Amino acid sequence: MSLRLPNTLNLSVVGAVGNDLLAAVPEVAASTGSACHAGVSRPSDALLAMGVAPEVALGALRLSLGRYSTLEEVEFAAERLVAAASR
């Protein structure tokens, strides 16, 4: 059993910088780490402490669903993020 939040997903795009991905999709609300590191393009200390490789942690995004998030919103965000990561 894993202890985790059921509404939160951390994913990494290897070879990308998380902040650059988010800048490419301003219509998607997501983060690359804690609020105190907003706008900083360096790997998350928390991910590094968990043993995530720096090049993987640098491309990390944290996505969360809210109580009223819809499937359409999830699909929209996924399409936009995949397109940004493909560039």
C-alpha positions, 0 to 999 in steps of 0.5 A, spaced: 500 500 500 502 506 498 501 512 502 499 518 497 493 523 495 488 520 491 487 527 487 494 529 486 499 526 480 506 528 480 509 526 473 516 528 469 518 530 462 525 528 462 529 533 458 524 538 459 524 544 465 517 543 468 517 551 469 518 551 461 512 546 460 507 550 465 509 557 461 507 554 454 500 552 457 498 558 461 491 555 461 493 549 465 493 550 473 499 546 475 506 547 479 513 544 479 514 544 486 512 548 493 509 555 493 516 557 496 520 555 490 515 558 485 518 560 478 525 557 480 528 552 475 531 547 479 529 540 481 525 540 487 529 538 494 523 533 496 524 529 489 531 529 490 531 527 497 526 521 495 532 519 490 529 522 484 534 523 479 536 530 478 534 530 470 527 527 472 526 532 478 527 538 473 521 536 469 517 534 474 509 537 474 504 536 480 497 536 478 491 536 482 484 535 482 479 539 485 472 537 488 469 539 482 474 538 476 471 534 470 473 529 465 473 534 460 478 539 464 483 533 465 483 531 458 484 538 456 490 539 460 493 532 458 492 534 451 495 541 452 501 538 456 503 533 451 503 538 446 508 542 450 512 536 451 512 534 444 515 541 442 
